[in-house]
Amino acid sequence: MTATRIGEMPRLRPYQREAARAVLASVRGGLGRTITIEVARQGGKNELSAQLELLLLTAHAGRDVALVKCAPTLRPQLRVSMHRLWTRIGQAGLRVVAARDANAIAIGRARAVFLSAAPGASVVGHTASLLLEADEAQDIDEDRFHRDFRPMAATTNATTVMYGTAWDESGLLERAKQANLEAERRDGERRHFAYDWQTVARHVPAYAAHVAEVRARLGETHPLFLTQYCLKPVPGAGRLFTQVHLALLHGTHDAERGATAGATYVAGLDIAGGEDGGSSARDSTVLAIGRLVFETHGAFDASPRIEIVALYAWTGEPHETLLPQVAGLLRDTWRTAQVAVDATGIGETIARLLVSALGEHRVDALKFTADSKSRLGFAMLAAVNSGRLRLHRDDGSP
């Protein structure tokens, strides 16, 4: 027998139960509210969501109803959500009445449907008669959500829940949060729930140690720490680098013209778009060459520093003439151990040709998604803040 009330869910902490009660009150009362829930990274928002889904599906197993959950990506975000819900169903002893397919899980006649909010994903034809959930809502395109997902809850006035963390002042979650805070000022009914790292740590002492390590590594003013753990939106966070970051990027080492004996070099290649396989006038293909510098002793982090020693840019150059130049620079001039290539769109062909020229072991072809951009962006910010990434000194070149 599974729980039918939030109070019967031992996996939920007090702050999670507080938010869950508000969601259930809106669902059971047919209020159709939009509820925003911000929880510090690794603070339990996914468990809260899974327990709500389990409770609602169980309570409505005899009815033909559905809840819809969207997230920025199918993999890994929605797959992780499906796995968590399926695991909780098994722990509750409900597998005998449950079913699972590619993008849905059902208990009896009640279904949870998991849909990607990524550009191009097909989501038409679904109705969120029970609940509409948006996970990592700060990363979901606002126009797409209101165009493709919000109408799913319209005919039944279903409740909408947005989960996530802060980012900047212009995203889907932040706008919904501000609307909720304004509504709360008018009628006193709470619609926004925020649980920063300090709230989580009061209930999970080990979490405080984790956050202390993150804070020591990144610094208290790092956008990642402010947004993901303190839940404070950062003005202009939609831009990767602030003026402080740009200043930190400036190194004191000199540019180089070719490989130095005994040094190890890596590269990053961004392919320009453009018509007919060429670069457009507004976009450039850019190649960055980095020299790895390893700390020899006493280093807390064994990761090398990356000192950018050369930058190349080509604008308007057809890809068929550009490729031999790039391959020659990587293979002969710099003898790079590894090159990361943007293999999204037209870059996929370039990456494949570079594999032929340099060997598969030396080419890392990266396809960008919302999730991978986020992870890479935060990793780059961490490298800048920790001094592990620097540009060569100003040599007067463009």
Backbone torsions as a table, in degrees:
resi	resn	phi	psi	omega
1	MET	NA	133.6	-179.1
2	THR	-102.0	171.7	-178.9
3	ALA	-70.9	146.0	174.4
4	THR	-118.8	-3.3	177.0
5	ARG	-133.6	150.1	-179.3
6	ILE	-58.0	-38.3	-178.8
7	GLY	-62.5	-15.8	-179.8
8	GLU	-93.2	7.6	-177.2
9	MET	-103.8	93.2	-175.9
10	PRO	-65.6	-19.5	-179.6
11	ARG	-71.6	-19.1	-177.2
12	LEU	-88.9	135.3	176.1
13	ARG	-83.7	165.8	-176.1
14	PRO	-54.2	-42.7	-178.4
15	TYR	-68.1	-33.5	176.1
16	GLN	-66.3	-40.3	179.9
17	ARG	-64.6	-36.0	178.0
18	GLU	-58.8	-48.6	179.2
19	ALA	-67.0	-39.4	-178.4
20	ALA	-62.7	-38.3	179.5
21	ARG	-62.3	-38.3	179.6
22	ALA	-66.3	-40.7	177.8
23	VAL	-62.9	-47.7	-178.4
24	LEU	-64.7	-35.8	178.3
25	ALA	-63.3	-39.2	178.4
26	SER	-69.9	-41.2	179.8
27	VAL	-64.6	-51.5	-175.3
28	ARG	-69.5	-28.8	178.7
29	GLY	-89.3	-1.8	-178.5
30	GLY	62.3	33.8	-174.2
31	LEU	-80.2	-21.9	177.7
32	GLY	64.8	29.1	-177.5
33	ARG	-75.8	156.5	167.4
34	THR	-101.2	119.6	-177.3
35	ILE	-113.3	130.2	-179.8
36	THR	-108.3	133.2	-177.4
37	ILE	-130.8	112.9	175.6
38	GLU	-106.7	127.4	178.5
39	VAL	-131.4	136.5	178.8
40	ALA	-55.2	148.7	-177.3
41	ARG	-51.0	131.7	-178.0
42	GLN	65.0	23.4	-178.3
43	GLY	-95.1	-0.8	173.2
44	GLY	110.9	15.8	179.7
45	LYS	-67.3	-34.5	-179.3
46	ASN	-69.4	-35.2	176.0
47	GLU	-67.4	-41.1	176.1
48	LEU	-57.3	-47.4	179.9
49	SER	-61.4	-45.9	-178.5
50	ALA	-63.3	-40.1	-179.7
51	GLN	-68.4	-37.8	174.8
52	LEU	-62.9	-44.6	178.7
53	GLU	-61.1	-44.8	179.8
54	LEU	-60.9	-45.5	-179.1
55	LEU	-63.2	-46.5	-177.1
56	LEU	-67.8	-41.2	178.1
57	LEU	-64.5	-40.1	179.8
58	THR	-66.1	-44.7	-177.9
59	ALA	-66.9	-25.3	-177.1
60	HIS	-115.0	24.0	-175.2
61	ALA	-60.6	-23.5	-179.0
62	GLY	-90.6	5.1	-177.2
63	ARG	-120.2	152.5	176.2
64	ASP	-85.0	81.5	-179.5
65	VAL	-130.3	165.8	-179.1
66	ALA	-146.1	144.4	165.8
67	LEU	-110.7	147.2	-179.2
68	VAL	-119.2	131.6	176.0
69	LYS	-121.1	127.8	176.5
70	CYS	-117.9	157.5	178.6
71	ALA	-152.3	163.7	-177.8
72	PRO	-59.0	-30.7	-178.0
73	THR	-137.7	152.4	173.2
74	LEU	-72.6	-48.5	176.6
75	ARG	-117.4	125.9	8.2
76	PRO	-97.8	-11.0	-164.7
77	GLN	-60.3	-53.8	-177.5
78	LEU	-70.9	-34.1	177.3
79	ARG	-63.1	-39.3	177.5
80	VAL	-65.0	-41.1	178.3
81	SER	-63.1	-42.6	178.7
82	MET	-63.3	-43.0	-179.7
83	HIS	-62.9	-41.4	-179.7
84	ARG	-64.4	-46.1	179.4
85	LEU	-62.8	-43.7	-179.8
86	TRP	-63.0	-37.2	176.8
87	THR	-64.5	-43.7	179.6
88	ARG	-65.8	-34.9	176.4
89	ILE	-63.1	-41.9	177.7
90	GLY	-64.4	-42.2	179.4
91	GLN	-64.9	-27.8	178.4
92	ALA	-84.9	-0.9	178.7
93	GLY	73.3	30.2	-174.9
94	LEU	-108.6	7.8	-177.6
95	ARG	-59.6	-28.6	-177.2
96	VAL	-67.3	-22.3	179.2
97	VAL	-114.1	9.8	-177.6
98	ALA	-110.3	158.9	178.1
99	ALA	-144.3	154.2	-177.8
100	ARG	-140.4	136.1	171.6
101	ASP	-130.0	-160.0	-170.5
102	ALA	-59.8	-39.4	-176.9
103	ASN	-137.8	24.2	-179.8
104	ALA	-149.5	151.0	174.2
105	ILE	-131.4	134.3	-177.4
106	ALA	-125.1	145.7	166.4
107	ILE	-121.1	111.5	-171.6
108	GLY	63.1	-126.1	-178.7
109	ARG	-97.2	-3.6	179.7
110	ALA	-91.0	134.7	-173.5
111	ARG	-124.9	147.4	168.6
112	ALA	-112.5	121.7	-177.6
113	VAL	-108.9	132.9	-175.7
114	PHE	-112.5	118.6	-172.9
115	LEU	-127.3	135.0	178.8
116	SER	-76.6	137.3	174.7
117	ALA	-96.6	11.7	178.4
118	ALA	-66.0	149.4	178.0
119	PRO	-56.0	133.6	177.4
120	GLY	90.8	-14.3	179.2
121	ALA	-70.6	136.5	-178.6
122	SER	-84.9	121.5	-177.2
123	VAL	-131.7	5.1	-175.1
124	VAL	-69.5	154.0	173.3
125	GLY	93.4	3.9	-178.0
126	HIS	-106.0	149.6	177.5
127	THR	-125.8	127.7	177.4
128	ALA	-94.9	76.1	-175.0
129	SER	-73.2	-21.2	-176.2
130	LEU	-104.9	-46.1	-176.0
131	LEU	-165.6	145.3	172.7
132	LEU	-118.6	122.1	-178.8
133	GLU	-116.1	141.8	173.7
134	ALA	-125.8	110.3	-179.7
135	ASP	-91.8	145.2	-174.7
136	GLU	48.6	50.7	-173.4
137	ALA	-62.4	-24.2	179.0
138	GLN	-64.7	-18.4	-179.2
139	ASP	-103.3	3.6	179.7
140	ILE	-93.9	133.5	178.9
141	ASP	-61.6	125.9	-174.6
142	GLU	-63.1	-44.8	-179.9
143	ASP	-62.1	-42.6	179.3
144	ARG	-63.7	-41.2	-179.4
145	PHE	-62.0	-48.3	-177.5
146	HIS	-69.9	-29.3	179.5
147	ARG	-79.1	-44.2	-169.2
148	ASP	-105.5	-27.3	-174.8
149	PHE	-106.9	-43.1	-178.2
150	ARG	-54.4	-41.5	179.8
151	PRO	-61.9	-19.7	179.9
152	MET	-62.7	-24.3	-178.4
153	ALA	-98.6	0.1	-170.0
154	ALA	-69.8	-47.9	-171.5
155	THR	-68.7	-23.2	179.2
156	THR	-110.8	2.6	-176.3
157	ASN	52.0	45.8	-177.1
158	ALA	-72.6	152.6	176.8
159	THR	-72.0	143.7	176.3
160	THR	-115.1	134.6	176.7
161	VAL	-122.8	128.2	174.9
162	MET	-113.1	123.5	178.8
163	TYR	-109.5	151.2	173.5
164	GLY	162.3	-161.5	175.7
165	THR	-127.3	172.4	179.0
166	ALA	-71.0	160.8	169.3
167	TRP	-146.8	-97.7	176.2
168	ASP	-114.8	-173.4	-173.0
169	GLU	-86.3	1.4	-171.5
170	SER	-116.9	1.2	-174.6
171	GLY	-82.7	173.3	-179.3
172	LEU	-56.8	-50.4	-175.9
173	LEU	-66.1	-43.6	-177.7
174	GLU	-65.4	-39.1	178.7
175	ARG	-66.2	-42.0	177.8
176	ALA	-64.9	-39.6	178.0
177	LYS	-60.2	-47.2	-179.0
178	GLN	-64.0	-37.6	176.2
179	ALA	-63.7	-39.1	178.5
180	ASN	-66.6	-42.6	179.3
181	LEU	-62.5	-37.2	177.1
182	GLU	-66.5	-42.2	177.8
183	ALA	-63.7	-38.0	177.8
184	GLU	-62.4	-37.6	179.2
185	ARG	-65.6	-29.9	-178.8
186	ARG	-78.5	-45.9	-172.1
187	ASP	-119.8	-3.6	176.9
188	GLY	78.1	1.3	179.9
189	GLU	-88.6	121.5	-174.9
190	ARG	-74.0	130.4	179.4
191	ARG	-126.4	-17.7	-179.7
192	HIS	-113.7	134.9	-178.9
193	PHE	-129.3	124.0	-178.4
194	ALA	-128.6	128.3	-179.2
195	TYR	-130.5	98.7	-177.9
196	ASP	-77.6	-177.3	-174.2
197	TRP	-63.1	-31.1	-179.9
198	GLN	-67.4	-36.9	176.4
199	THR	-64.3	-45.6	179.9
200	VAL	-63.4	-42.0	-176.7
201	ALA	-64.6	-29.4	178.5
202	ARG	-63.9	-27.3	-179.6
203	HIS	-101.8	-19.5	-179.9
204	VAL	-131.9	88.8	-175.4
205	PRO	-55.2	-35.3	-179.3
206	ALA	-64.8	-24.4	-179.6
207	TYR	-65.1	-33.7	179.4
208	ALA	-60.9	-38.4	178.6
209	ALA	-66.0	-39.5	177.5
210	HIS	-61.3	-46.2	-178.4
211	VAL	-66.7	-36.4	178.2
212	ALA	-60.5	-39.6	177.8
213	GLU	-65.8	-42.8	179.2
214	VAL	-63.4	-44.1	-179.4
215	ARG	-63.9	-40.8	179.1
216	ALA	-66.0	-36.0	-177.1
217	ARG	-75.8	-41.1	-173.7
218	LEU	-99.1	-32.7	-173.5
219	GLY	97.8	149.8	-174.5
220	GLU	-67.2	-22.5	-177.3
221	THR	-97.2	2.2	179.4
222	HIS	-64.9	134.3	179.8
223	PRO	-54.3	-36.0	178.8
224	LEU	-63.2	-44.7	-179.3
225	PHE	-68.2	-43.1	-178.8
226	LEU	-63.6	-44.1	-174.7
227	THR	-83.0	-44.0	-172.0
228	GLN	-83.7	-25.0	-176.2
229	TYR	-115.6	-38.3	178.4
230	CYS	-90.9	-12.7	179.5
231	LEU	61.2	36.6	177.7
232	LYS	-106.5	117.9	177.0
233	PRO	-63.9	144.0	-178.9
234	VAL	-106.4	116.5	178.2
235	PRO	-55.1	130.4	179.9
236	GLY	74.0	15.9	-178.6
237	ALA	-66.3	-14.1	176.0
238	GLY	-64.0	-19.2	172.4
239	ARG	-90.3	138.8	-176.4
240	LEU	-67.9	-45.3	-174.5
241	PHE	-112.2	132.2	168.4
242	THR	-85.9	176.3	176.8
243	GLN	-62.7	-32.3	177.2
244	VAL	-64.1	-44.4	179.1
245	HIS	-61.7	-41.9	-179.3
246	LEU	-63.1	-37.2	177.7
247	ALA	-67.1	-40.4	180.0
248	LEU	-64.4	-28.1	-178.2
249	LEU	-67.8	-23.2	-175.1
250	HIS	-72.3	118.7	-179.9
251	GLY	-99.1	-177.3	-179.3
252	THR	-114.2	0.0	179.9
253	HIS	-84.7	160.2	-177.7
254	ASP	-88.1	156.0	171.6
255	ALA	-68.9	157.7	178.2
256	GLU	-125.7	161.0	-179.3
257	ARG	-107.5	-8.8	-179.7
258	GLY	-176.7	172.1	-174.2
259	ALA	-64.1	140.3	173.3
260	THR	-97.5	137.8	-178.7
261	ALA	-55.7	133.4	177.5
262	GLY	87.4	-10.9	-179.8
263	ALA	-89.7	153.7	177.9
264	THR	-110.9	131.4	-176.9
265	TYR	-121.7	145.1	173.1
266	VAL	-128.5	169.5	-176.8
267	ALA	-146.7	156.2	172.3
268	GLY	-126.9	132.1	-177.1
269	LEU	-125.0	120.6	176.3
270	ASP	-108.4	121.0	-176.1
271	ILE	-88.7	130.9	175.8
272	ALA	-71.3	149.3	171.0
273	GLY	-81.0	-158.3	177.4
274	GLY	129.9	162.2	-177.6
275	GLU	-82.2	148.7	175.2
276	ASP	57.6	31.7	175.2
277	GLY	76.3	9.8	179.2
278	GLY	-111.5	168.4	179.4
279	SER	-79.6	139.1	177.8
280	SER	-79.5	166.4	-179.2
281	ALA	-69.0	-17.8	-177.5
282	ARG	-99.5	-0.3	-175.7
283	ASP	-136.7	151.2	-179.4
284	SER	-131.6	149.1	167.3
285	THR	-83.7	130.3	-175.3
286	VAL	-126.4	132.6	176.9
287	LEU	-119.5	124.0	177.2
288	ALA	-112.3	131.7	178.3
289	ILE	-108.5	126.8	-179.1
290	GLY	-121.2	137.1	174.9
291	ARG	-97.0	131.4	179.0
292	LEU	-84.1	132.0	178.8
293	VAL	-121.6	115.6	-177.4
294	PHE	-98.2	134.4	174.7
295	GLU	-72.2	134.5	-174.3
296	THR	-89.0	-26.7	-179.1
297	HIS	-161.0	152.4	174.0
298	GLY	72.0	12.6	-178.0
299	ALA	-85.5	133.3	175.3
300	PHE	-70.5	-38.6	-179.3
301	ASP	-113.5	124.2	-177.2
302	ALA	-79.9	-4.4	-179.8
303	SER	-65.2	142.0	-178.6
304	PRO	-76.5	157.1	166.6
305	ARG	-77.8	152.4	175.2
306	ILE	-117.6	112.2	177.7
307	GLU	-102.5	111.5	178.8
308	ILE	-69.7	119.6	-175.4
309	VAL	-111.1	-10.0	178.6
310	ALA	-158.4	143.2	176.4
311	LEU	-132.5	133.5	178.1
312	TYR	-124.3	143.3	177.0
313	ALA	-140.9	136.6	177.7
314	TRP	-127.6	126.9	178.5
315	THR	-119.9	126.9	178.0
316	GLY	80.1	9.7	-178.7
317	GLU	-91.0	125.7	178.7
318	PRO	-59.6	144.2	-176.3
319	HIS	-61.9	-32.2	-176.8
320	GLU	-68.7	-26.4	175.7
321	THR	-93.0	-22.2	-179.1
322	LEU	-75.2	-38.6	-173.8
323	LEU	-56.6	-47.0	179.1
324	PRO	-60.8	-36.0	178.3
325	GLN	-64.1	-46.0	-178.6
326	VAL	-64.6	-45.2	-179.5
327	ALA	-61.1	-40.3	179.2
328	GLY	-65.0	-42.1	178.2
329	LEU	-62.5	-44.5	-177.2
330	LEU	-69.8	-41.2	-174.0
331	ARG	-83.2	-44.2	-169.9
332	ASP	-102.0	-47.2	-175.2
333	THR	-73.0	-42.4	-173.4
334	TRP	-112.3	-15.9	-179.5
335	ARG	48.2	51.2	-174.8
336	THR	-65.0	138.6	176.7
337	ALA	-77.8	-28.6	-177.2
338	GLN	-155.2	141.7	172.4
339	VAL	-131.3	129.7	175.0
340	ALA	-95.2	128.2	-174.3
341	VAL	-121.9	132.6	172.3
342	ASP	-69.8	106.1	-176.5
343	ALA	-102.3	26.4	176.6
344	THR	-87.0	132.3	177.7
345	GLY	65.0	-126.3	-177.1
346	ILE	-61.8	-25.5	-179.8
347	GLY	-64.2	-21.2	-179.2
348	GLU	-62.2	-41.3	178.9
349	THR	-67.0	-43.3	178.9
350	ILE	-61.1	-43.3	-179.8
351	ALA	-61.2	-40.5	-179.9
352	ARG	-65.2	-39.4	178.7
353	LEU	-69.3	-34.7	177.2
354	LEU	-68.1	-34.5	175.3
355	VAL	-59.7	-41.0	178.3
356	SER	-65.2	-35.7	-176.6
357	ALA	-81.6	-34.4	-171.6
358	LEU	-111.5	-21.7	-174.7
359	GLY	104.0	143.2	-174.5
360	GLU	-62.1	-34.4	-175.7
361	HIS	-69.7	-13.9	-177.3
362	ARG	-104.0	-2.7	-176.1
363	VAL	-119.9	124.2	177.0
364	ASP	-110.7	102.5	-177.6
365	ALA	-87.7	118.4	-176.0
366	LEU	-111.0	126.3	173.9
367	LYS	-102.5	124.0	-175.4
368	PHE	-80.2	135.3	168.8
369	THR	-129.7	172.9	177.4
370	ALA	-59.2	-38.9	-178.2
371	ASP	-70.2	-46.0	-177.3
372	SER	-68.4	-35.5	176.7
373	LYS	-62.1	-42.3	179.9
374	SER	-62.1	-47.9	-178.2
375	ARG	-63.9	-43.8	-179.7
376	LEU	-67.5	-38.5	179.4
377	GLY	-63.0	-45.7	179.1
378	PHE	-66.4	-37.2	178.0
379	ALA	-64.3	-37.8	179.4
380	MET	-68.1	-41.2	176.6
381	LEU	-60.4	-41.0	179.0
382	ALA	-62.9	-40.0	179.4
383	ALA	-65.7	-38.9	178.2
384	VAL	-66.5	-48.1	-176.7
385	ASN	-65.2	-30.9	-177.6
386	SER	-90.2	0.9	178.7
387	GLY	80.9	13.5	-176.8
388	ARG	-90.5	-3.4	176.5
389	LEU	-135.2	124.0	179.8
390	ARG	-141.8	144.8	173.2
391	LEU	-88.0	155.2	176.3
392	HIS	-67.6	160.8	-178.5
393	ARG	-61.2	156.7	-178.5
394	ASP	-62.2	120.5	180.0
395	ASP	-112.1	12.2	178.0
396	GLY	85.1	-2.5	-179.9
397	SER	-81.6	159.9	178.7
398	PRO	-58.9	NA	NA
